Amino acid sequence: MPSSEQINQSWPLLLKQVLHWRFWQRVFIHFKQHQGSDAVAILAYTTLVGIVPTIAVMLSLFSVSHYFASFETLVMDQVVRNFMPDSQPVIEEYIVRFSQQAAALKGPGLAVMLLTTLMLLWKIDQKLNGLWPERNERKWWRSVLNYLGISLLGPLLLGMSLVLSSSLMALPLIADTTPWIEKLTAGLKIVPLILAWLGFTALYKFVPRVRVPIRVALLAGFMAMVELELLKSGFAAYVKAFPTYAVVYGAMAAVPLFLLWLYLLWFLLIWNGSLVATLTKKAPRIDDETPAHPTKESADAQVRQTKKTISSHPKMEKT
């Protein structure tokens, strides 16, 4: 029988595991046993508090030099388009406005914004790693360096990739209307999806304090990207078809809807984290009828049988 390491290093075996219904049963049990619902609720509320400071830190970073001025619009558009529901333009407008006002803060105010961002990243790290009880402990200063790297380098890398793709699409050769150029231009439009895939892959590869095979991270990242697109479409359709929140809350309906959106978004991410944890856990394959290693009960039974055998042979006791 192949081990979990072999499964994680082979695409056919990995996909076979994921397509089996018993695998998803294990994912659900893992999600429930490790308080996945509590983690989702805590992260949704923490994100509601920390999203404006986080975006403000990004905008402050772009304002350091005029070379990064073109990054601001592209990154904000990317974040809003891919992580905000299309049905809530009011929330998007307020988040952008509040973030721009917060980015104008200097000195202590900016330090508080950065501290809030680090606390949000720490909470994400804590809750995601809570899915692995056998995780390795990480020194606090390494965690702080990782959070600072994500806060500072992440927006820059995202901005550079978006500027590059936008520049390619704006080239005269690319802007031509020949059929094959149109196909190429359409292909470049999936760049945001690829970036989301890579971002989710990095989340599941580098945040856990355990070894996650790259194939598992790629699979979980791809599934998270697809599920996010389906979630955005489904959420927008639900809000338009069932305006319950608008009837009950009136002009304030955007707030509970946005909190619901954050909850669903974090449920998606933590659920796929449980998927990664299940795939990387040292466990027998789901289609095995017998365990790969003896259980505690079978080991205890073997010890009792050995003691019984020894007690029934006095000569063996003397030796």
Secondary structure as GFF3:
##gff-version 3
##sequence-region A 1 319
A	DSSP	alpha_helix	4	8	.	.	.	ID=ss1
A	DSSP	alpha_helix	11	18	.	.	.	ID=ss2
A	DSSP	alpha_helix	21	33	.	.	.	ID=ss3
A	DSSP	alpha_helix	36	62	.	.	.	ID=ss4
A	DSSP	three_ten_helix	66	68	.	.	.	ID=ss5
A	DSSP	alpha_helix	69	83	.	.	.	ID=ss6
A	DSSP	alpha_helix	89	103	.	.	.	ID=ss7
A	DSSP	alpha_helix	108	129	.	.	.	ID=ss8
A	DSSP	alpha_helix	140	170	.	.	.	ID=ss9
A	DSSP	alpha_helix	172	175	.	.	.	ID=ss10
A	DSSP	alpha_helix	179	188	.	.	.	ID=ss11
A	DSSP	alpha_helix	191	206	.	.	.	ID=ss12
A	DSSP	alpha_helix	214	241	.	.	.	ID=ss13
A	DSSP	alpha_helix	244	249	.	.	.	ID=ss14
A	DSSP	three_ten_helix	250	253	.	.	.	ID=ss15
A	DSSP	alpha_helix	254	280	.	.	.	ID=ss16
A	DSSP	alpha_helix	296	311	.	.	.	ID=ss17
A	DSSP	alpha_helix	314	318	.	.	.	ID=ss18
###
